[in-house]
Amino acid sequence: MNGFPTTMTNPLSPFGSAMVERWNAAEAQPEVEVPQWTITPREEWESVDFLRDPHTNPTTRIIFHHTFPIPSTASARDVEISQMNSSFSGIAYHYLIGPEGQIYQGSRLDRIGAHTAREGFPQYNHNDGSIGIAFIGTYTHENPTPEALAAATWLVENLQYRIPTITEFFAHSDMDGHRGNGDFAENQEMLDWIKKFNKIRRPKH
């Protein structure tokens, strides 16, 4: 599974306990089939070949977004084309998550994304040292699907396993000093869901 550890968390609890109580699905709930999440490499969804600058600061943050106004029916490639039409060199995020729990690789983890910044305001550029994760769809007032939230929970845990310096979790609207596309400022449930990650210890190796 893409080099990630195989220990799973409870995928049926996307709003909190999934990362608190690790479990053995075969013993705890043998009747439940645990989704086997995988990450689709960028080459498989035909992302363009681009390379941004490397991070200069340690990677400590994950910042969550949604792809407003791009709908949940869009493909990863659709999201990238839309962003390139807005002058991006390629996909802005490090990961995209689809409504059925699909996970797509975006920008390389060792490279700065283009997800949280304001043009002309360097004090609001939080891309360096951050990983951007975006839910495909518009979630200004609604929540992503349970499948998408469970996939995001799994992805966060495994990113923390790979990059132990990740200790902070934010919504787009927490960071850039203004309301913009893809923030969760009016979705208190999602803001609370994101904040819960800050209270959970990094999983042990």
N, C-alpha and C positions, 0 to 999 in steps of 0.2 A: 504494500500500500504506500507507494511513493517514499519508502524509507522511513515512514512514521512508525511509532510503536503500535502494537496491535491491541493494547488494552483499551477497552471502550468505556464510555460513560453512558448513563441512561438516556437514550435518545427520546424518551417519552416525556421528559421534563425540561423543555427548552427554556422555561422561565425561572430557573433558579437552581434546583437541586442537581442538575445533570452533572456538574463538575464537583459537587460536594461529596456525594456518595458514589464512589466507584463500585462497580458491581460485576458479577459474573452472570451473564444473561442465561446461560444454560442451567445454572442452579437457581437463580432468583426467580426467573419467569420463563420457564422452558417453552411456553406456548407462544412467546413473542419472538418474531423474527427481527433480529437487529440489522438495520441497514448497514451495508458495507460501503462506506463512503470512499470515494477515490477522487483524485484531483486530475482533471483533464489538462494535459500540458498545452501550452499556447500553440505549439506546432499543430496539434490535432484540430483546434478550432480556427486555424489559419490566421492567427494574429500576424501583424506586420513585423518585420525584422527591424527593431529599433533598440537603442541602448542609451539610457539616461546616465547622469553622473552617479558615482557611488556615494553612499552615505558617508558623511564626515563625522556624525555623532553616533553614539551607540543606539541601537534600536530598542526603544523603551516603551513605545506606545502602539496601540492599535486604534484606528479611527474608523468608525462605522458610517456608512452612507447608504442612500438608495439612489436609483438612477433616474429620478424624475427629470424630465417628463417621459422618459423611455418606459414603455409598458413591460409587464412581467412576461409577455409573450415573445419578447425580443430575444435573440440569440446573443452570445458573447460577442460575436463578430458584428452584429448590429450595433451594440453599445460602442464598440471601438470605432466603427465607421462614423457614428454620430459625433463622437468626441473629436475625431480627426477633422470632421467638417467644421468644428469649432476651434481649429488651429492646434490641436494636440498632435504630438508626434506618434502616438499610439495609445493603447489603453491606459487610462489614468491610474487605475487601481492595481493593487497587487493580487487581489482575488475578487472574483464575481461569484455570487451564489444565486442559483435559479430557484424558482418556486417549488420544484420537486426535490430540492436538496442537492442539485448538481453543483459542483465546485469547479471553477475554471481558473487556471493560473493566468495572471496578468503580467505586470512588471516583475522583473527579477527581484527577489528579496534583498539582494545586496545593492540594489539601485534605488535612487530616490524616485518616488511616485510623483504624480501631479494631481493630487486629490484634495489638498487642504491648503489653499493659499488665496490671497487677494492681490490681483495685479496692481503694482504701484505701492503696496503696503507690506514691506518686508517683515514687519513685526508680526504679521499674521501668516507667515509662511511656516507651516508646521510639517512639511513633507519630509525634511531630513530627520532621520531617527524614528520615522513612523511607518507603519504598515496600513495601507488602506484596503478595507473590505467593503464591498458594495453589494446590497441585495438588488437583483434585477427587478425593476418595477417601481411603482410610485407608492410610497408608504408615509405620506405626510400625515394622514389621519388613521389609516388602517395599519395592521401589523403584517409582516411577512408570514407566510404559511408556517405551520408547525414543522414541516419538513425542512424548510429553509433555516429556521431558527435552530433546529437540532444539528443541522450540518454546520452552521456557524459556531455552535458550541464545541463540536468536535474539532473544527479547524483551529479555534482559539487554543484549546488544550494542547494540541499537537504543535502549534507554533511556539507556545511557551516551552514545550519540551525541547524543541530545536534551538530556541533563542531564549535562554534563561533570563536575559535582561529585560524582557517584556513584563512590565508590572502595572501599566496604566491603560485605561480603556475610556474612550470618549466617543461622543457623537460629533459629526461635522459641526453642528451648531454650537458645540462647547468651545470650539477652537478659533474660528476665523473672525469673530467680532461682528458678524452680520448674518442676516438671513439670506440663504441662497439655495440653489438647486441641491437636492439630496440631503437636506438637513432633517432632523427629527424634532425640531423645536416645538411643534404643536402635537407631538405624539408622546404623551407622558409615559405610556406603557413601555414604549421602546427605550426612552431615556432611562427608566428604572431598570429595564432588562440589561442595558449596557453597564449601568453603574454596579450591578451585582458582581460583575467580573472583578471589580476592584477589591472585593471582599473575599475572594477565593484564592487560596495559596496555589502557587505553581505546582503542577503534579510532579511527584518524585520520579527520577529515572529508574 
